[in-house]
Amino acid sequence: MSLSRMLENWSRLNQRDYYKDEPIMWGMSIDLNKCTGCASCVTACYAENNIPAVGKEKCATGHTMHWLRIERYWDLPESEADLAVEESEYPERGAHFAPMMCQQCNHAPCEPVCPVAATYHNPDGLNAQVYNRCIGSRYCGTNCPFKVRYFNFFDYSEDIPHPMEMLLNPDLTVRSKGVMEKCTFCVQRLRNAKGDQADKGIRGHVEDGAVQTACQQSCPTEAIVFGNLKDSESKVSKAWEDHNVELNRHEQFHEEGERGYRVFEELNVEPSVMYLDRVRDTNA
Amino acid sequence: MLRSVKASWASKFSKLLFVAALGFVLPTGAFADDVSNVPQPFEFPHARHAGKFKINCMYCHSGARRSKVAGIPPVAKCIGCHSNLPSVRETPRIKKLFSYWEKKEPIPWLKVHDLPDFVEFNHKRHVQRFIFKDGRSTQQTCGMCHGDVKTFSVGQKVKPLTMGWCLSCHQQFQGESDVGLPAPVKRWMIPAAATDKPILDVEHPQPAVFDAEHPVTMKASDVKIMTEKLPKSLKEKFARAPHDCWQCHK
């Protein structure tokens, strides 16, 4: 890697639509109405991406490791009646869940702060992480507003007892100590899908549905939709269109029935993941 | 005169000493990362298989054309041929091979071309590009990274397999891809009966061309559809055939 490449990576951040002519931009849509918080996506992510299970103690000390987490929100009690319910044995507190993974920001705050350009934006719209370039400064994790970057504080792979290493997915590397990691949108699957297309002589187009991320595949309610945002026929770009969510817009304006939003849009980080707001019937 | 001769002898000796010392300090392979001397369970003569009998690399390393890793063949693949080769049955290597077969154990081959975990090398992409699209010979294509294997006995790492070395090729081939052009008409999968030569002696067999109508790997359902058309006598025979044409048609 040359210095010029690194400077190019940095200056790219200020240029909107740097990759606007590229044929693929991976994006996601998550319907929170459908999400039941079952965490099967989390389990699938662990299995697919060789993520170590660090355990309770390390989580308590801030050494968490999960590329995809389920965030849980409760309704605040508003009236005295709510407070009375609160004290009952099984209070109805209106739990709702949001799967939170790397949002693959188009103006990613993690990218310009990396001193060695280990994290960069690739032409497919992914916020890529180069493990063997990472020196573990953890600036990117600090600068991430979503807190979805995780650091290998230990060599977790060494703790795997003998036959269990057979469980590891051979398609991607096992990260070592001192390396930052995060959701890649299952880049190994994306690459395989692109390779399959290239065998047929097709470049720059992956059929919608030909590739699934692990979380999408395992979601029992099909809340997660993944695909190419540049392909106007894909399910995900239709979902974005239906809910009137656009890139390069800091605030989404909704009409009746449209409930799309992106997390922390006001920070102008341009996430590639759209969430569909949960609608509840509070009168029931 | 005598003195000068002595001096030159002394200088020669000191040079020799220096070289010997250097050799002692720097272990062999310090530069090349050469693991060609890994102690394999027994010698596999690539020279006989790939060189003398011209068996296609992908007959044994059958993963290369369809997956990221080329793969090491299972013992069953060795036995598949060697159970029909009584002439070499009593040689020490084949005896050892059959001992693994009888013990029902895999042969613990050691990996020679071992890259770091973060390296993403995809055999399929390279094989599809150079053998299937460009129609290069298999040994030439595999040789780009694995050297002239048909002259080896045990597999050796002869190319550095470093990032810069990969780039030297990637810069050369950039932009020359014929992806998207109509596939060449040549077809490798000529039925053995249609050629005069015995199968093992076909010189540089032409690669199969990838097209949807003639897949080299078929699903069980596809095999069933194909065998439906055959006469009854053949049908029963093909019902238990492998689903991968390449297992026989090399």
Chai-1 contact restraints between the chains, C-beta under 6 A:
chainA,res_idxA,chainB,res_idxB,connection_type,confidence,min_distance_angstrom,max_distance_angstrom,comment,restraint_id
A,Y131,B,F118,contact,1.0,0.0,6.0,A-B,restraint_1
A,N132,B,F118,contact,1.0,0.0,6.0,A-B,restraint_2
A,T173,B,D117,contact,1.0,0.0,6.0,A-B,restraint_3
A,T173,B,F118,contact,1.0,0.0,6.0,A-B,restraint_4
A,G195,B,R125,contact,1.0,0.0,6.0,A-B,restraint_5
A,D199,B,Q128,contact,1.0,0.0,6.0,A-B,restraint_6
A,G201,B,V179,contact,1.0,0.0,6.0,A-B,restraint_7
A,G201,B,G180,contact,1.0,0.0,6.0,A-B,restraint_8
